[in-house]
Amino acid sequence: RHFHCMTARVMPGEYYWTSRDMAIVTVLGSCVSACIRDRESGIGGMNHFMLPSSDESGSMRYGAHAMDVLIAQLLKAGAVRSNLEAKVFGGGRVLTGLNALNVGERNAEFVLDYLAAGRIRVLAQDLNESHPRKVMFFPHSGRVLVRKLDRSADAVLAGENQYAALLSAAWRGRGSRP
């Protein structure tokens, strides 16, 4: 309401793209979001992924697939690859139990490497550190607002704890780390 525009919310494992003058919002802990837009047309979108990559294909939880899908959708909508630019956020160390796994750090490293390999210029980044973030992206203008949240924010911690449980269950089932 504050910005008087339509808003789409992106949850973990999701993405959203638009050609409209609107906002896309997400809240990140150790996850990462890439905000990618065509600087000429204003077509842009945001993803929200939980892990850098995996042998499992077709899941938006993994950065490799999340990045491929978002970029493909932007190009399909009329964006031009050479006009793409990115701003990336997240990868925080918000749970002490996940520090040894460096999940946030691995996500941050992955997204920067992916964009460099795809020759997509990163205009801004707010990665790592120890706090969750609320990110609001306006693809039409390329503007991004980031608010660093208190680590005790109930919703973020609940989501990160659920994520940690998911990871633990996956590792027990595979016998190795993702």
C-alpha positions in Angstrom: 0.0 0.0 0.0 2.8 2.4 0.8 4.0 2.4 -2.8 0.5 2.5 -4.4 1.3 -0.3 -6.8 0.5 -4.0 -7.4 2.8 -6.4 -5.5 3.7 -10.0 -6.0 5.2 -12.0 -3.1 7.9 -14.7 -3.9 8.3 -17.6 -1.5 11.2 -20.1 -1.3 11.4 -22.2 -4.5 9.3 -19.7 -6.5 9.9 -17.0 -9.1 7.9 -14.2 -10.6 8.4 -12.0 -13.7 6.5 -9.1 -15.1 6.5 -6.4 -17.7 4.2 -4.2 -15.6 5.2 -1.3 -13.3 4.8 -3.1 -10.0 6.8 -4.5 -7.1 8.1 -8.1 -6.3 8.8 -8.8 -2.6 10.5 -11.6 -0.7 12.0 -12.3 2.7 15.4 -14.0 2.8 17.5 -15.7 5.4 20.2 -18.1 4.0 18.3 -18.2 0.7 19.3 -16.0 -2.2 17.2 -14.0 -4.6 18.3 -12.7 -8.0 16.5 -9.6 -9.3 17.1 -9.6 -13.0 15.7 -7.1 -15.6 16.1 -5.9 -19.2 17.3 -2.4 -18.7 15.7 -1.3 -22.0 12.2 -2.9 -21.8 11.8 -3.0 -18.0 10.8 -6.7 -18.2 12.2 -8.3 -15.0 11.7 -10.8 -12.3 12.9 -12.3 -9.1 13.6 -15.8 -7.9 14.1 -17.2 -4.4 16.3 -20.4 -4.1 17.4 -22.4 -1.1 20.5 -24.3 -2.3 23.0 -23.6 -5.0 22.7 -26.8 -7.1 21.8 -30.4 -7.1 21.6 -33.5 -9.2 17.8 -33.2 -8.8 16.5 -31.4 -11.9 13.3 -29.5 -12.1 13.2 -28.0 -8.6 13.1 -24.3 -8.1 14.7 -24.9 -4.7 18.0 -25.1 -6.4 19.8 -22.1 -7.8 20.9 -23.6 -11.1 17.3 -24.4 -12.0 15.9 -21.2 -10.5 18.3 -19.1 -12.5 17.8 -21.0 -15.7 14.0 -20.7 -15.5 13.8 -17.1 -14.6 16.2 -16.0 -17.4 14.3 -18.2 -19.9 11.0 -16.7 -18.9 12.4 -13.2 -19.2 13.8 -13.9 -22.7 10.5 -15.6 -23.7 8.6 -12.4 -22.6 10.8 -10.3 -24.9 13.8 -9.4 -22.8 17.1 -9.2 -24.7 20.0 -11.2 -23.1 22.6 -8.5 -23.7 20.4 -6.0 -21.9 20.0 -8.1 -18.7 21.4 -6.8 -15.4 21.1 -8.2 -11.9 21.0 -7.3 -8.3 21.4 -10.1 -5.8 20.5 -10.5 -2.1 20.5 -12.9 0.8 22.8 -15.7 1.9 22.6 -14.6 5.6 23.9 -16.7 8.5 20.7 -16.5 10.5 20.8 -19.9 12.2 23.8 -20.9 14.2 23.1 -24.6 13.4 23.7 -24.0 9.7 27.0 -22.0 10.0 29.1 -25.1 9.6 27.4 -25.9 6.3 27.9 -22.4 5.0 24.6 -22.6 3.1 24.1 -18.9 2.8 27.7 -18.4 1.7 27.5 -21.2 -0.9 24.3 -19.6 -2.3 25.9 -16.2 -2.5 29.0 -17.6 -4.2 26.9 -19.6 -6.6 24.7 -16.7 -7.8 27.7 -14.5 -8.5 29.5 -17.3 -10.4 26.4 -18.1 -12.4 25.8 -14.5 -13.4 29.5 -14.0 -14.3 29.4 -17.2 -16.5 26.3 -15.9 -18.2 27.8 -12.4 -18.7 25.0 -10.8 -16.8 26.3 -7.7 -15.0 25.7 -7.4 -11.3 24.8 -3.8 -10.4 24.3 -4.3 -6.7 24.6 -7.0 -4.1 23.8 -7.4 -0.4 25.0 -10.9 0.5 26.1 -12.9 3.5 26.4 -11.2 7.0 24.1 -12.4 9.8 20.7 -11.0 9.3 17.6 -11.8 7.3 16.4 -9.2 4.7 13.1 -8.1 3.2 13.7 -7.3 -0.5 11.3 -5.2 -2.7 12.2 -5.1 -6.4 10.7 -2.7 -8.9 11.6 -4.4 -12.3 10.3 -1.5 -14.5 12.8 1.0 -13.0 15.4 -1.5 -11.6 15.0 0.0 -8.1 15.5 -2.3 -5.1 14.7 -1.6 -1.5 16.3 -3.8 1.2 15.4 -3.7 4.8 17.6 -5.7 7.2 15.4 -7.5 9.7 16.0 -8.3 13.4 17.4 -11.8 13.7 14.6 -12.6 16.2 11.9 -12.0 13.6 9.5 -14.9 14.3 8.5 -15.7 10.7 12.0 -15.7 9.3 13.4 -17.9 12.1 10.5 -20.3 11.8 11.2 -20.5 8.0 14.9 -21.0 8.6 14.2 -23.7 11.2 11.9 -25.5 8.8 14.5 -25.2 6.1 17.2 -26.7 8.5 14.9 -29.6 9.3 14.4 -30.2 5.5 18.1 -30.2 4.9 18.8 -32.6 7.8 16.1 -35.0 6.5 17.5 -34.8 2.9 21.0 -35.6 4.1 19.9 -38.5 6.2 18.1 -39.9 3.1 21.0 -39.4 0.8 23.9 -40.2 3.1 25.7 -37.0 1.9 25.4 -33.3 1.9 23.5 -31.5 -1.0 
